[in-house]
Amino acid sequence: MSAIDDLPPLREVIREHQLSARKALGQNFLLDLNLTARIARAAGPLEDATVVEIGPGPGGLTRALLALGARHVIAVEHDERAIPALQAIADHYPGRLEIVCGDARTFDVAPYLGSTKAKIVANLPYNIATHLLIGWLSAEPWPPWYDMMVLMFQREVAERIVARENEEAYGRLGVLANWRCETKILFDISPSAFVPPPKVTSSVVRLVPRPSPEPCDRRALEQVAAAAFGQRRKMLRQSLKSLPADPARLAAAAGVDPTRRAETIPVSGFVAMARELTNSRNDNKT
């Protein structure tokens, strides 16, 4: 597929609007419309869908989402230089593209959605990608305002997101992501596909919210995971000492020996320890 619409090629758009990628904004533009369409299809079906896109830049993924049928795309772009290029896409797809010039880290999506569920689809700026993901994974109430995320990360970050126990990349991010979502790396994208090419391979990850994650307090889960992986080479009986609960009691709640290390504990074990931490706090209050 050499084209998805009759708009100008992305390289021409970049030249016309002088959209040289800015390192400070974490920009790496994906110009291959075959790849942007592949990312968009991974979030399908898109017919009648509302999509939130972060960092659209010159609009390659935006165009793919609209060409493949997305009813409404909310594009959040921090770089004011890109707005005219995005406006040309909005003019081509009347009433379907809403452009928000602002910082995704402080963007409140609620006024744009109402009761509608959205998909989040984005080639995320590398420098804020993990920050944004943790924010979306921490959404309250749960299930969240989105029903799927299809996001591009550096391969190393993608591996941390999908990692499970006994895998080298397993850590705090993997615990949070896999507690609340089903996660999967869909495919990799070579540095050569980007302008400018990054120094690392990128990966597209799909996250689908679990309707009913194992019950526990999210903050307690984050606290247990932070303590355990903060000293990941130490046994739980040592790494959990910073918490206001007996490490042996926490380990027992998870059904594991306190001599185990964090990377060997499944997500369900961290959930059990988080519940016990909450119970311990409540006991101390009475």
VMD Tcl script that draws the C-alpha trace (Angstrom):
set ca {
  {0.00 0.00 0.00}
  {1.82 3.08 -1.26}
  {-0.80 5.58 -0.11}
  {-3.72 5.67 2.29}
  {-5.26 8.89 0.99}
  {-4.61 11.60 -1.59}
  {-2.94 13.99 0.84}
  {0.71 14.96 0.16}
  {3.53 12.57 1.14}
  {4.75 13.05 4.69}
  {8.23 14.15 3.62}
  {6.61 16.94 1.60}
  {4.47 17.91 4.61}
  {7.56 18.08 6.81}
  {9.38 20.28 4.30}
  {6.40 22.60 3.81}
  {5.90 23.18 7.54}
  {9.60 22.99 8.49}
  {8.96 20.19 10.98}
  {12.50 19.20 11.83}
  {12.28 16.72 14.71}
  {13.19 18.20 18.08}
  {15.11 16.05 20.51}
  {13.76 18.03 23.46}
  {10.25 16.88 22.51}
  {11.29 13.26 22.00}
  {10.30 13.45 18.34}
  {11.05 10.71 15.83}
  {8.69 10.90 12.87}
  {7.41 7.66 11.33}
  {7.04 8.40 7.62}
  {6.20 4.96 6.22}
  {2.43 4.96 5.70}
  {2.45 1.16 5.43}
  {3.72 1.03 9.03}
  {1.34 3.68 10.32}
  {-1.53 1.72 8.78}
  {-0.26 -1.46 10.42}
  {-0.29 0.27 13.81}
  {-3.79 1.60 13.19}
  {-5.06 -1.83 12.15}
  {-3.69 -3.29 15.38}
  {-6.26 -1.18 17.24}
  {-9.10 -2.32 15.00}
  {-11.85 -2.49 14.24}
  {-11.88 1.29 14.02}
  {-15.32 1.86 12.51}
  {-17.28 4.11 14.88}
  {-14.30 4.24 17.29}
  {-13.08 7.28 19.17}
  {-9.27 7.40 19.25}
  {-6.96 9.50 21.39}
  {-3.58 10.01 19.71}
  {-0.63 11.55 21.55}
  {2.11 13.36 19.62}
  {0.79 13.05 16.05}
  {3.54 15.28 14.59}
  {3.06 15.56 10.82}
  {0.09 13.19 11.04}
  {1.10 9.88 9.47}
  {-0.66 7.74 12.08}
  {-3.52 10.25 12.25}
  {-4.15 9.80 8.54}
  {-4.06 6.02 8.86}
  {-6.57 6.04 11.72}
  {-8.98 8.22 9.76}
  {-8.50 6.36 6.47}
  {-9.28 3.09 8.23}
  {-12.56 4.41 9.55}
  {-12.07 6.00 12.97}
  {-15.15 8.11 13.64}
  {-13.42 10.64 15.88}
  {-9.69 11.19 16.48}
  {-8.57 13.48 19.30}
  {-4.97 14.42 18.50}
  {-2.96 15.97 21.33}
  {0.12 17.78 20.03}
  {2.53 19.86 22.12}
  {4.49 21.23 19.13}
  {2.66 24.25 17.71}
  {4.58 23.91 14.43}
  {2.62 20.73 13.63}
  {-0.84 22.27 14.02}
  {-1.15 23.60 10.43}
  {-0.21 20.16 9.04}
  {-2.81 18.52 11.25}
  {-5.39 21.13 10.27}
  {-4.96 20.12 6.63}
  {-5.86 16.56 7.65}
  {-8.86 17.84 9.60}
  {-10.03 19.71 6.50}
  {-9.67 16.51 4.45}
  {-11.78 14.54 6.97}
  {-14.43 17.10 8.01}
  {-15.75 16.73 11.53}
  {-13.63 13.69 12.41}
  {-10.31 15.13 13.66}
  {-10.17 17.27 16.79}
  {-6.79 18.92 17.38}
  {-5.71 19.79 20.91}
  {-2.55 21.87 21.24}
  {-1.23 21.02 24.68}
  {0.91 18.85 26.91}
  {-0.27 15.24 27.11}
  {1.03 15.01 30.68}
  {-1.62 17.46 31.87}
  {-4.32 16.76 29.27}
  {-7.75 15.95 30.75}
  {-9.57 13.73 28.27}
  {-12.88 13.60 30.18}
  {-14.50 16.70 28.61}
  {-13.83 15.29 25.14}
  {-15.35 11.85 25.71}
  {-18.40 12.07 27.92}
  {-19.57 8.47 28.40}
  {-17.80 7.25 25.24}
  {-14.98 4.72 25.56}
  {-11.86 5.47 23.54}
  {-8.81 3.72 22.19}
  {-5.37 5.22 22.81}
  {-3.15 4.80 19.75}
  {0.17 6.58 19.54}
  {3.80 6.70 18.56}
  {4.65 8.13 21.97}
  {7.46 10.65 22.44}
  {10.20 8.54 24.02}
  {10.98 11.02 26.77}
  {7.50 10.91 28.33}
  {6.23 7.50 27.18}
  {6.62 5.64 30.50}
  {5.23 8.58 32.46}
  {2.10 8.64 30.30}
  {1.61 4.88 30.47}
  {1.81 4.79 34.27}
  {-0.77 7.55 34.40}
  {-3.16 5.58 32.18}
  {-2.57 2.38 34.17}
  {-3.31 4.29 37.39}
  {-6.68 5.56 36.19}
  {-9.51 5.52 38.72}
  {-12.16 4.23 38.71}
  {-11.36 0.99 36.90}
  {-12.23 -0.15 34.21}
  {-10.84 3.08 32.73}
  {-12.02 5.48 30.04}
  {-10.21 3.51 27.31}
  {-10.83 -0.05 26.13}
  {-7.47 -0.57 24.40}
  {-4.03 0.98 24.09}
  {-1.78 0.41 21.07}
  {1.43 2.25 21.78}
  {4.98 2.44 20.48}
  {7.92 2.33 22.90}
  {11.61 1.70 22.83}
  {12.05 -2.08 22.72}
  {13.59 -2.11 26.21}
  {10.54 -0.38 27.70}
  {8.17 -2.66 25.78}
  {9.90 -5.70 27.27}
  {9.48 -4.26 30.77}
  {5.76 -3.73 30.16}
  {5.01 -7.32 29.14}
  {7.54 -9.04 31.44}
  {6.43 -11.66 33.95}
  {8.17 -13.37 36.85}
  {11.56 -14.97 36.21}
  {12.15 -12.78 33.16}
  {15.07 -10.36 33.19}
  {12.95 -7.31 32.35}
  {10.37 -7.98 35.11}
  {9.93 -5.12 37.54}
  {7.53 -2.53 38.92}
  {6.16 -1.56 35.50}
  {5.42 -5.17 34.59}
  {3.58 -5.72 37.88}
  {1.33 -2.70 37.38}
  {0.74 -3.28 33.66}
  {-0.06 -6.97 33.92}
  {-2.19 -6.56 37.04}
  {-4.54 -4.22 35.22}
  {-4.12 -5.22 31.56}
  {-3.46 -8.07 29.20}
  {-0.23 -7.08 27.45}
  {1.48 -8.17 24.26}
  {4.30 -6.97 22.00}
  {2.83 -7.04 18.49}
  {5.82 -6.22 16.28}
  {9.09 -4.30 16.10}
  {9.96 -1.31 13.94}
  {13.49 -0.67 12.71}
  {15.25 2.62 13.48}
  {15.56 3.20 9.73}
  {11.79 3.74 9.48}
  {12.04 7.00 11.44}
  {13.28 10.52 10.78}
  {15.64 11.00 12.47}
  {16.41 7.32 13.14}
  {16.61 6.59 16.88}
  {19.49 4.56 18.25}
  {17.19 1.72 19.33}
  {14.55 -0.58 17.89}
  {10.95 0.33 18.68}
  {8.10 -2.03 19.55}
  {4.34 -1.71 19.29}
  {2.55 -2.94 22.40}
  {-1.14 -3.67 22.87}
  {-2.67 -3.34 26.34}
  {-6.28 -4.37 26.96}
  {-7.74 -3.46 30.37}
  {-8.87 -6.37 32.52}
  {-12.50 -5.72 33.51}
  {-11.92 -7.11 37.02}
  {-8.26 -7.20 38.12}
  {-7.51 -9.06 41.36}
  {-8.74 -6.69 44.08}
  {-6.18 -4.64 45.99}
  {-5.32 -1.02 46.66}
  {-3.28 0.27 43.74}
  {-1.10 2.50 45.89}
  {-0.31 -0.40 48.23}
  {0.62 -2.54 45.21}
  {2.93 0.17 43.88}
  {4.51 0.54 47.32}
  {5.18 -3.19 47.69}
  {6.59 -3.45 44.16}
  {8.78 -0.36 44.68}
  {10.22 -1.79 47.90}
  {10.78 -5.28 46.48}
  {12.36 -4.20 43.20}
  {14.21 -1.28 44.77}
  {16.55 -3.91 46.19}
  {15.83 -6.64 43.68}
  {18.95 -8.68 44.45}
  {17.99 -8.99 48.10}
  {15.56 -11.45 49.64}
  {12.04 -10.25 50.43}
  {12.72 -10.41 54.16}
  {15.29 -7.66 53.62}
  {13.86 -5.63 50.73}
  {10.41 -5.30 52.34}
  {11.75 -3.96 55.65}
  {11.02 -0.41 54.54}
  {7.28 -1.12 54.59}
  {5.11 -0.66 57.70}
  {4.41 -4.39 57.93}
  {6.33 -7.54 58.87}
  {8.07 -8.87 55.71}
  {7.45 -12.46 56.84}
  {3.74 -11.72 57.13}
  {3.68 -10.17 53.67}
  {5.52 -13.12 52.14}
  {3.20 -15.58 53.90}
  {0.19 -13.78 52.44}
  {1.65 -14.38 48.99}
  {2.35 -18.02 49.83}
  {6.08 -17.63 49.24}
  {9.18 -18.03 51.34}
  {10.68 -14.72 52.57}
  {14.03 -15.82 51.14}
  {12.63 -15.42 47.61}
  {13.61 -12.42 45.49}
  {11.27 -9.97 43.82}
  {11.82 -11.18 40.26}
  {10.49 -14.66 41.17}
  {7.14 -13.42 42.53}
  {4.16 -13.44 40.14}
  {1.78 -10.50 39.86}
  {-0.75 -12.38 41.99}
  {1.85 -12.62 44.76}
  {2.37 -8.85 44.75}
  {-1.41 -8.36 44.85}
  {-1.64 -10.62 47.90}
  {1.18 -8.72 49.63}
  {-0.53 -5.41 48.82}
  {-3.75 -6.62 50.43}
  {-1.81 -7.74 53.50}
  {-0.05 -4.38 53.70}
  {-3.45 -2.66 53.68}
  {-4.74 -5.04 56.38}
  {-1.66 -4.40 58.50}
  {-2.20 -0.66 58.27}
  {-5.82 -1.03 59.28}
  {-4.82 -3.22 62.23}
  {-2.39 -0.55 63.41}
  {-5.13 2.07 63.33}
  {-7.35 0.10 65.73}
}
mol new
graphics top color blue
foreach p $ca { graphics top sphere $p radius 0.5 }
foreach p [lrange $ca 0 end-1] q [lrange $ca 1 end] { graphics top cylinder $p $q radius 0.2 }
display resetview
